Amino acid sequence: MSNHLNPAAGHRGVDDDGWNQEFVLDHVGAAVLLTDAQQCIRRVNAAFCRLTGYRPEEILGKTPRILASGRQGPGFYTLMWDALREQDTWEGEIWNRRKSGEIYPEWLIINVLRDDASEISGYVATFADISKLKHAESEVQHLAFYDPLTALPNRRLLLDRLEQARMSGKRKAEHGALLIIDIDNFKILNDTLGHDIGDHLLIEVACRLKQCIRDCDTAARQGGDEFAVLIGALDPHPQMAAISAEGIAEKLRLELARPVILAQGQEYYCTASIGVTLFHGQDKTVDTLLKQADIALYKAKEAGRNAIRFFDQAMQTTLDRRARLEAGLRHALVRDEFVLHAQPLVDRDSGLVGAELLLRWLPDGQQLVPPDDFIPLAEESGLIVPIGLWVLDQACATLRRWDDDPRLRELYLAVNVSARQFRQPDFVDQVCAALARHGADPRRLKLELTESLLLDKVDEVVFKMRALRLLGVRFSLDDFGTGYASLSYLKKFPFDQLKVDRSFVRDIMSDPDDAAIIRAIIAMGRSLRLSVVAEGVETEGQYAYLIEHGCTLFQGYMFGRPQALSQFEAMLDGCSDAQIAMPDAVIGIEFG
């Protein structure tokens, strides 16, 4: 490279043709910076000063590092200097900082200056602000991938994110869901009130969709009045994923059903039809997913609109059954469809000491609904709270009724309380009211709690337990061993009893680990002065093993299957006082 612009020359040097170098540089539109071989700045032009905000006297003698933004890491500069050493030139996009502190993008070209002996005598850099170009690129990018009316991703970006979700789901073994949403009767609105009003509605729909989903999910506008929502990271189990997807779809449907305020304060009520399809990794192509969601959307419209439908018929059947169960469950209390069954509880000598009452649901004219079907649904819907209050009331009524029988008046009753019911602010008052309403003795009421309940808001749980403990109510820790209990953990709560989960009892004769767990639980109960109940005892071998290691109370099919409470009480008429009136007898009421 020639040395016509040698930075070592005078500031107002003249070249061989008589041109004033400063005059030439100041009339160049791009910013120019010249350094010596040690990278000290020797000359800048007027465009440089306008672009960076530095005056010549503020910059001369400094190095270009004064302009660094900090956005580029060491690796960036390593590659740049490698190119300069090998090719004597480098150009590319870089972020620099003005004197004001503002960071801006620029296009930079650096050339190496060499003398007649080919030694480096300096560097010349020319650059220009490309902020407007970057903004224009961003606008083009936005127009290419986003809907101009609603600012939601368009179909092109949706397809790209759907492909990414398929790959992510394959890595993480999670389900995803694609929802296609169509605004019902939108054409009528457009034709009668005009496109401006229609656009206003579409913008409002877009806002509501974004508010209802997580940041990691995507709401997109496919075109016209059709939108799409892409949900990722759902449960690995297909039925649980479907339940979650239906919950999101229902949330969207209800949100879109809220009135929209149109021009001049007029309220407009719209509804939406939603088609849903699930995917698990790359089990379906993007085109297949779109077709399935469209078919499901058609089914939703065919069902009368304002509806949700799944493409998978088996899954739809499961969800329809679940919806029917929930609808029936909401009326079960009023219709008096809940019944209590009883299962015997025995002591070390196989003597009857009580029973566990099991909640059953018998809809009118139908068969019993298994607890595993309706209890989780009651939990999710919140119906477990009124159902739990009914069970508590029945327990207190039974306690009072048994008070009149000398053989039964020493027996306890236990009520299995759900976490949702226990967390009600007025739970303590509800228990007190039930006891007072029937005149039941609080000392004979035992509330069974699960470990999961005790892991959240510990101080609140302890406060409620102690408040009831002062009245005489006792507590049992149910399904012990399936959670996170420890000695230090148990000491915080005023429990009287541990109930060993049946999953450990089942294999104690064949699984050394389960046997060791059982022994440890019994020893723990003894050290904490807690009685221990073993559930699910079915064989003589299990029974003998538990007795040998100190367990005192038992229940399971070996001693009797559940039967209607009335039948169980009739059976008690055939028992002697010695068989029934045991001092530590416990009767448990549970939900399953």
PEDATA-V939920 format. One record per residue. N is the residue number from 1. RES is the residue in three letters. PHI is phi in radians with two decimals (999 if undefined). D_LAST is the distance of its C-alpha to the last C-alpha in Angstrom with 2 decimals. Layout:
BEGIN
n: [N N]
res: [RES RES]
phi: [PHI PHI]
d_last: [D_LAST D_LAST]
END
This chain:
BEGIN
n: [1 2 3 4 5 6 7 8 9 10 11 12 13 14 15 16 17 18 19 20 21 22 23 24 25 26 27 28 29 30 31 32 33 34 35 36 37 38 39 40 41 42 43 44 45 46 47 48 49 50 51 52 53 54 55 56 57 58 59 60 61 62 63 64 65 66 67 68 69 70 71 72 73 74 75 76 77 78 79 80 81 82 83 84 85 86 87 88 89 90 91 92 93 94 95 96 97 98 99 100 101 102 103 104 105 106 107 108 109 110 111 112 113 114 115 116 117 118 119 120 121 122 123 124 125 126 127 128 129 130 131 132 133 134 135 136 137 138 139 140 141 142 143 144 145 146 147 148 149 150 151 152 153 154 155 156 157 158 159 160 161 162 163 164 165 166 167 168 169 170 171 172 173 174 175 176 177 178 179 180 181 182 183 184 185 186 187 188 189 190 191 192 193 194 195 196 197 198 199 200 201 202 203 204 205 206 207 208 209 210 211 212 213 214 215 216 217 218 219 220 221 222 223 224 225 226 227 228 229 230 231 232 233 234 235 236 237 238 239 240 241 242 243 244 245 246 247 248 249 250 251 252 253 254 255 256 257 258 259 260 261 262 263 264 265 266 267 268 269 270 271 272 273 274 275 276 277 278 279 280 281 282 283 284 285 286 287 288 289 290 291 292 293 294 295 296 297 298 299 300 301 302 303 304 305 306 307 308 309 310 311 312 313 314 315 316 317 318 319 320 321 322 323 324 325 326 327 328 329 330 331 332 333 334 335 336 337 338 339 340 341 342 343 344 345 346 347 348 349 350 351 352 353 354 355 356 357 358 359 360 361 362 363 364 365 366 367 368 369 370 371 372 373 374 375 376 377 378 379 380 381 382 383 384 385 386 387 388 389 390 391 392 393 394 395 396 397 398 399 400 401 402 403 404 405 406 407 408 409 410 411 412 413 414 415 416 417 418 419 420 421 422 423 424 425 426 427 428 429 430 431 432 433 434 435 436 437 438 439 440 441 442 443 444 445 446 447 448 449 450 451 452 453 454 455 456 457 458 459 460 461 462 463 464 465 466 467 468 469 470 471 472 473 474 475 476 477 478 479 480 481 482 483 484 485 486 487 488 489 490 491 492 493 494 495 496 497 498 499 500 501 502 503 504 505 506 507 508 509 510 511 512 513 514 515 516 517 518 519 520 521 522 523 524 525 526 527 528 529 530 531 532 533 534 535 536 537 538 539 540 541 542 543 544 545 546 547 548 549 550 551 552 553 554 555 556 557 558 559 560 561 562 563 564 565 566 567 568 569 570 571 572 573 574 575 576 577 578 579 580 581 582 583 584 585 586 587 588 589 590 591 592]
res: [MET SER ASN HIS LEU ASN PRO ALA ALA GLY HIS ARG GLY VAL ASP ASP ASP GLY TRP ASN GLN GLU PHE VAL LEU ASP HIS VAL GLY ALA ALA VAL LEU LEU THR ASP ALA GLN GLN CYS ILE ARG ARG VAL ASN ALA ALA PHE CYS ARG LEU THR GLY TYR ARG PRO GLU GLU ILE LEU GLY LYS THR PRO ARG ILE LEU ALA SER GLY ARG GLN GLY PRO GLY PHE TYR THR LEU MET TRP ASP ALA LEU ARG GLU GLN ASP THR TRP GLU GLY GLU ILE TRP ASN ARG ARG LYS SER GLY GLU ILE TYR PRO GLU TRP LEU ILE ILE ASN VAL LEU ARG ASP ASP ALA SER GLU ILE SER GLY TYR VAL ALA THR PHE ALA ASP ILE SER LYS LEU LYS HIS ALA GLU SER GLU VAL GLN HIS LEU ALA PHE TYR ASP PRO LEU THR ALA LEU PRO ASN ARG ARG LEU LEU LEU ASP ARG LEU GLU GLN ALA ARG MET SER GLY LYS ARG LYS ALA GLU HIS GLY ALA LEU LEU ILE ILE ASP ILE ASP ASN PHE LYS ILE LEU ASN ASP THR LEU GLY HIS ASP ILE GLY ASP HIS LEU LEU ILE GLU VAL ALA CYS ARG LEU LYS GLN CYS ILE ARG ASP CYS ASP THR ALA ALA ARG GLN GLY GLY ASP GLU PHE ALA VAL LEU ILE GLY ALA LEU ASP PRO HIS PRO GLN MET ALA ALA ILE SER ALA GLU GLY ILE ALA GLU LYS LEU ARG LEU GLU LEU ALA ARG PRO VAL ILE LEU ALA GLN GLY GLN GLU TYR TYR CYS THR ALA SER ILE GLY VAL THR LEU PHE HIS GLY GLN ASP LYS THR VAL ASP THR LEU LEU LYS GLN ALA ASP ILE ALA LEU TYR LYS ALA LYS GLU ALA GLY ARG ASN ALA ILE ARG PHE PHE ASP GLN ALA MET GLN THR THR LEU ASP ARG ARG ALA ARG LEU GLU ALA GLY LEU ARG HIS ALA LEU VAL ARG ASP GLU PHE VAL LEU HIS ALA GLN PRO LEU VAL ASP ARG ASP SER GLY LEU VAL GLY ALA GLU LEU LEU LEU ARG TRP LEU PRO ASP GLY GLN GLN LEU VAL PRO PRO ASP ASP PHE ILE PRO LEU ALA GLU GLU SER GLY LEU ILE VAL PRO ILE GLY LEU TRP VAL LEU ASP GLN ALA CYS ALA THR LEU ARG ARG TRP ASP ASP ASP PRO ARG LEU ARG GLU LEU TYR LEU ALA VAL ASN VAL SER ALA ARG GLN PHE ARG GLN PRO ASP PHE VAL ASP GLN VAL CYS ALA ALA LEU ALA ARG HIS GLY ALA ASP PRO ARG ARG LEU LYS LEU GLU LEU THR GLU SER LEU LEU LEU ASP LYS VAL ASP GLU VAL VAL PHE LYS MET ARG ALA LEU ARG LEU LEU GLY VAL ARG PHE SER LEU ASP ASP PHE GLY THR GLY TYR ALA SER LEU SER TYR LEU LYS LYS PHE PRO PHE ASP GLN LEU LYS VAL ASP ARG SER PHE VAL ARG ASP ILE MET SER ASP PRO ASP ASP ALA ALA ILE ILE ARG ALA ILE ILE ALA MET GLY ARG SER LEU ARG LEU SER VAL VAL ALA GLU GLY VAL GLU THR GLU GLY GLN TYR ALA TYR LEU ILE GLU HIS GLY CYS THR LEU PHE GLN GLY TYR MET PHE GLY ARG PRO GLN ALA LEU SER GLN PHE GLU ALA MET LEU ASP GLY CYS SER ASP ALA GLN ILE ALA MET PRO ASP ALA VAL ILE GLY ILE GLU PHE GLY]
phi: [999 -1.20 -1.85 -1.10 -2.00 -1.21 -1.16 -1.39 -1.26 -1.09 -1.06 -1.96 -1.15 -2.06 -1.40 -1.12 -1.64 1.55 -1.38 -1.35 -1.08 -1.11 -1.06 -1.14 -1.08 -1.22 -1.79 -1.50 -1.19 -1.46 -1.21 -2.23 -2.36 -2.06 -2.18 -1.50 -1.14 -1.57 1.24 -1.42 -1.24 -1.93 -2.76 -2.38 -1.86 -1.11 -1.12 -1.06 -1.12 -1.13 -1.30 -1.66 1.52 -1.56 -1.46 -0.96 -1.17 -1.49 -1.99 -1.11 1.60 -1.51 -1.87 -1.05 -1.08 -1.11 -1.65 -1.09 -1.58 1.54 -1.35 -1.60 -1.47 -1.00 -1.07 -1.08 -1.27 -1.07 -1.13 -1.11 -1.25 -1.06 -1.16 -1.13 -1.20 -1.54 -2.15 1.12 -2.75 -2.68 -2.55 2.99 -1.55 -2.58 -1.80 -2.16 -2.12 -1.35 -1.04 -1.24 1.74 -1.19 -1.70 -2.51 -1.54 -2.49 -1.75 -2.06 -2.15 -2.08 -2.14 -1.50 -1.75 -2.16 -1.53 -1.14 -1.62 1.14 -1.50 -1.18 -1.88 2.92 -2.42 -2.14 -2.10 -2.15 -2.68 -2.48 -1.24 -2.00 -1.02 -1.14 -1.14 -1.11 -1.13 -1.11 -1.08 -1.11 -1.13 -1.10 -1.06 -1.13 -1.16 -1.30 -2.12 -2.26 -1.30 -1.16 -1.40 -1.73 1.16 -1.41 -0.93 -1.60 -1.07 -1.06 -1.24 -1.04 -1.09 -1.12 -1.24 -1.14 -1.12 -1.11 -1.13 -1.10 -1.20 -1.14 -1.11 -1.18 -1.18 -1.72 0.99 -1.96 -1.52 -2.25 -2.47 -1.99 -1.97 -1.83 -2.12 -2.16 -1.33 -1.19 1.01 -1.15 -1.07 -1.11 -1.06 -1.07 -1.29 -1.61 -1.87 1.80 -1.20 -1.08 -1.16 -1.05 -1.12 -1.05 -1.15 -1.09 -1.14 -1.16 -1.05 -1.04 -1.09 -1.20 -1.09 -1.11 -1.23 -1.63 -2.08 -1.34 -1.08 -1.40 -1.69 -2.23 -1.88 -2.36 -1.87 -1.37 2.51 1.01 -1.83 -1.87 -2.09 -2.43 -2.26 -1.88 -1.97 -2.01 0.97 -1.57 -1.04 -1.08 -1.40 -1.05 -1.19 -1.16 -1.12 -1.12 -1.09 -1.12 -1.11 -1.13 -1.08 -1.18 -1.06 -1.15 -1.07 -1.15 -1.06 -1.19 -1.14 -1.27 -1.39 -1.14 -1.11 -1.88 -1.49 -1.65 -1.07 1.05 1.33 -1.28 -1.56 -2.23 -1.83 -2.11 -2.22 -2.41 -1.79 -2.28 -1.89 -2.24 -2.37 -1.74 -2.46 -2.25 1.15 -1.86 -1.23 -2.33 -1.31 -1.07 -1.08 -1.10 -1.08 -1.12 -1.15 -1.13 -1.12 -1.15 -1.10 -1.11 -1.10 -1.06 -1.11 -1.13 -1.19 -1.12 -1.40 1.95 1.18 0.88 -2.48 -2.12 -2.40 -1.72 -1.21 -1.22 -1.13 -1.11 -1.17 -1.11 -1.10 -1.09 -1.21 -1.11 -1.11 -1.09 -1.12 -1.15 -1.06 -1.11 -1.07 -1.20 -1.10 -1.17 -1.91 -1.10 -1.15 -1.09 -1.50 1.02 -1.69 -1.49 -2.31 -1.97 -1.87 -2.21 -2.20 -1.05 -2.20 -2.19 -1.79 -1.10 -1.75 1.13 -1.40 -1.19 -2.13 2.84 -2.79 -1.83 -1.60 -1.92 -1.34 -2.26 -2.07 -2.14 -1.05 -1.00 1.32 -2.19 -1.47 -1.02 -1.58 -1.01 -0.99 -1.11 -1.49 -1.76 -1.17 -1.04 -1.14 -1.12 -1.10 -1.10 -1.46 1.53 -1.21 -1.09 -1.17 -1.14 -1.11 -1.07 -1.14 -1.11 -1.10 -1.05 -1.12 -1.12 -1.08 -1.17 -1.11 -1.16 -1.00 -1.15 -1.15 -1.26 -1.04 -1.42 -1.93 -0.99 -1.34 -1.93 -1.19 -1.70 -1.35 -1.60 -2.14 -2.07 -2.01 -1.38 -1.74 -1.28 -1.06 -1.15 -1.20 -1.09 -1.39 -1.09 -0.96 -1.78 -1.04 -1.04 -1.13 -1.12 -1.12 -1.06 -1.16 -1.12 -1.10 -1.19 -1.06 -1.88 1.17 -1.45 -1.40 -1.03 -1.20 -1.83 -1.84 -2.15 -1.70 -1.74 -2.07 -1.68 -1.07 -1.05 -1.10 -1.46 -1.53 -2.12 0.90 -1.00 -1.07 -1.17 -1.10 -1.08 -1.04 -1.17 -1.12 -1.17 -1.08 -1.32 -1.11 -1.11 -1.38 1.99 -1.14 -1.93 -2.28 -2.17 -1.68 -1.52 0.91 -1.12 1.82 -1.67 -1.96 -2.20 -1.19 -2.55 -1.03 -1.14 -1.19 -1.17 -1.11 -1.32 -2.04 -1.43 -1.49 -1.97 -2.67 -2.00 -1.99 -1.31 -1.11 -1.08 -1.11 -1.45 -1.22 -0.96 -1.99 -1.12 -1.48 -2.16 -1.99 -1.05 -1.17 -1.10 -1.08 -1.15 -1.12 -1.03 -1.06 -1.14 -1.13 -1.09 -1.14 -1.11 -1.05 -1.10 -1.16 -1.68 1.03 -2.00 -1.31 -2.16 -1.96 -1.76 -1.71 1.32 -1.33 -2.19 -2.25 -1.08 -1.08 -1.06 -1.04 -1.12 -1.10 -1.14 -1.10 -1.02 -1.79 1.76 -1.29 -2.02 -2.25 -2.53 -2.68 2.75 -1.09 -1.05 -1.84 2.49 -1.56 -1.04 -2.50 -0.96 -1.00 -1.09 -1.20 -1.10 -1.16 -1.16 -1.12 -1.11 -1.10 -1.64 -1.76 -1.39 -1.02 -1.15 -1.31 -1.73 -1.40 -1.67 -1.15 -1.99 -1.19 -2.36 -2.06 -1.93 -1.84 -2.24 -1.71 -2.82]
d_last: [88.42 91.56 92.16 93.30 90.58 90.98 89.01 91.62 94.27 95.26 92.94 95.43 96.61 98.60 98.06 100.87 101.24 101.61 98.14 96.70 93.31 91.76 92.91 91.31 87.97 87.72 88.14 85.35 82.30 79.79 79.26 81.28 80.98 83.36 82.95 85.10 84.15 82.20 80.14 81.76 82.12 85.84 85.83 83.62 84.56 84.17 81.13 79.39 80.03 78.78 75.60 74.67 76.21 78.24 82.01 84.12 85.00 81.29 80.41 83.53 83.29 79.49 77.34 75.08 72.10 72.67 71.20 68.05 64.76 62.50 60.42 61.87 60.99 63.47 62.79 64.14 67.44 67.76 67.79 70.23 72.74 72.45 73.55 76.41 77.71 77.58 78.61 80.23 77.98 74.37 72.76 69.30 66.91 66.37 65.08 67.64 67.97 70.64 72.41 70.19 67.09 65.94 64.59 65.74 65.88 69.26 70.85 72.92 75.75 77.29 80.53 82.26 85.92 88.28 91.97 94.79 93.73 90.20 88.79 86.04 87.74 84.83 82.07 82.00 78.79 78.51 75.40 74.21 71.30 68.91 66.50 67.41 67.01 63.54 62.59 63.95 61.99 58.82 59.59 60.15 56.90 55.02 56.64 55.81 52.08 51.20 51.45 54.40 52.99 49.44 49.92 46.77 46.98 48.58 47.73 49.73 47.79 44.46 45.32 46.23 42.99 40.99 42.78 42.02 38.30 38.30 39.96 37.73 34.56 36.01 36.64 33.27 31.14 29.75 29.55 31.74 32.10 35.24 35.24 38.34 38.81 41.43 42.60 42.71 46.23 47.81 51.10 51.57 51.34 53.77 56.21 56.25 56.06 57.53 56.59 56.72 53.91 52.01 52.46 51.24 48.01 47.55 48.07 45.49 42.95 43.67 43.13 39.75 38.58 39.63 37.86 34.48 34.41 34.62 38.01 37.22 36.63 39.48 40.36 43.46 45.76 46.61 49.36 49.97 46.81 44.49 42.44 40.11 37.37 36.61 33.32 32.95 30.61 27.41 24.51 25.55 22.76 24.18 21.15 20.36 24.12 24.30 21.67 23.73 26.94 25.85 24.97 28.46 30.11 28.62 29.78 33.21 33.36 32.66 35.10 37.81 37.35 38.55 42.19 44.98 48.13 51.11 54.81 56.02 52.54 51.40 47.62 46.46 43.00 42.13 39.11 38.22 37.04 35.12 34.88 32.61 32.79 31.09 33.00 32.31 35.42 38.44 36.83 38.55 41.96 42.59 44.31 41.43 38.95 41.29 41.73 38.01 37.36 40.32 39.04 35.66 37.69 39.67 36.54 35.49 38.96 38.92 35.75 37.80 37.83 35.80 32.98 31.18 31.21 30.38 32.86 30.33 29.57 26.46 25.11 26.29 24.51 21.17 21.92 23.15 19.97 18.01 20.62 20.30 16.54 17.23 20.16 18.32 15.51 18.41 19.62 16.54 17.04 20.76 20.46 18.23 15.77 12.56 12.10 10.55 10.22 11.31 11.62 14.93 15.79 19.33 22.15 24.75 26.52 23.58 24.03 21.23 20.50 17.41 13.84 10.28 9.17 5.87 6.24 7.83 10.61 13.90 16.68 20.10 21.68 18.95 16.33 12.61 11.07 8.35 5.20 6.99 9.93 9.55 7.46 10.17 12.72 12.08 12.54 15.65 17.15 16.80 15.29 12.45 15.37 16.35 12.88 12.30 15.76 15.11 12.35 14.90 17.59 16.02 15.59 19.24 20.41 19.00 20.69 23.88 23.80 23.39 26.31 28.56 27.79 29.56 27.28 24.08 25.50 25.00 21.27 19.04 15.91 13.51 11.65 9.41 11.67 11.45 14.67 16.00 15.80 17.36 20.10 21.31 24.88 24.61 21.32 23.35 25.21 22.13 20.94 24.54 24.91 21.96 23.36 26.84 26.04 24.95 27.10 24.30 25.27 23.82 24.31 21.64 18.90 16.90 15.09 12.71 13.57 13.12 16.43 16.67 17.05 19.95 21.99 23.22 25.56 25.59 28.21 26.32 23.14 25.41 27.30 24.35 23.06 26.62 27.23 24.39 25.36 28.83 27.52 25.97 22.26 20.74 18.38 16.10 15.52 12.05 11.83 15.59 17.83 16.14 17.95 21.51 21.87 25.33 27.39 29.14 25.93 24.32 27.60 27.27 24.30 24.38 21.50 21.69 19.09 17.58 14.45 15.27 12.85 12.60 14.52 17.53 17.47 17.46 20.98 22.70 25.30 26.31 25.64 27.87 26.12 22.70 24.69 26.55 23.50 22.13 25.61 25.89 22.65 23.82 27.27 26.04 24.16 27.34 29.59 27.66 27.47 23.66 21.92 19.67 16.63 15.95 12.56 12.73 16.30 17.66 21.44 24.34 25.39 22.24 22.43 26.16 25.89 23.42 25.69 28.72 27.55 26.64 22.94 22.73 19.26 17.09 14.20 13.48 14.79 18.25 17.96 16.13 13.38 11.04 13.46 14.18 14.84 18.46 18.85 17.56 20.02 22.69 22.21 22.93 26.30 27.28 26.69 29.47 29.53 29.78 26.59 24.55 26.26 25.48 26.32 23.34 20.65 17.21 14.49 11.19 9.07 5.72 3.77 0.00]
END
